[in-house]
Amino acid sequence: MKKISKVYIVVLPILLLIAAAFVWIDFRIVGGQSSVESQSATSSSGVDEAVVLPLEPNMDLYVIGSERMADALQDELEEALSENQYIGDVHVVEGEPAQSEAGVLVLRIEDSEIFWTPIYSRSQVEIQLSYASDGEIAWMDEEVVNLTNIKPAIRYRGDFQSRTNAIGIMSLPGYYHYLSEALSQKIVESLAASMMGNK
């Protein structure tokens, strides 16, 4: 009986440490399927041919939604944006969007369904994106993208849906980063395409 008690004393802390690692530490060895679709994406430009917009516009980045998902998406998106040749410095901002002299990129996590285990996980995430190169945010709550500012500008809106199935060994933070990575790549590709179309 004493031997069994000693085993519990040794094994239980180890199990607790392993459980804590899967919940708090970012690691993953994952394979699976991930698809990101964009729908109802709309862009509007008031760019005059005689005026050239900055080739590498700076921007304020807002990611709004559930904390774990928002933090992971913010990290992955900041990295993906900084690696894109059409985008300048990225400044991550907390709270509700505010008008800025830089461009403003706002991502709202509208819906997320996450099922996670250490060996199999799946998710469905919906995100609405709004971007204004002129830093104007008043139009972002409107259904139609209108360019009322007289300054040359790009305004872009897109809806993104991600569906992911993953098999492997993954912590909870690791899985959030795994699905955020695919989302970020698609978002940056779509955003860069809207910028390239107005050069």
Secondary structure, DSSP 8 states (H G I E B T S, - for coil): -HHHHHHHHHHHHHHHHHHHHHHHS--EEEEEEEEEEEEEEEEEE---TT----SS--EEEEEESSHHHHHHHHHHHHHHHHT-TT---EEE--SS----SSEEEEEEEEEEEEEE-SSEEEEEEEEEEEEETT---GGGGSSS-----SS--EEEEEEEEEEEEEEEEE-HHHHHHHHHHHHHHHHHHHHHHHHHTT-
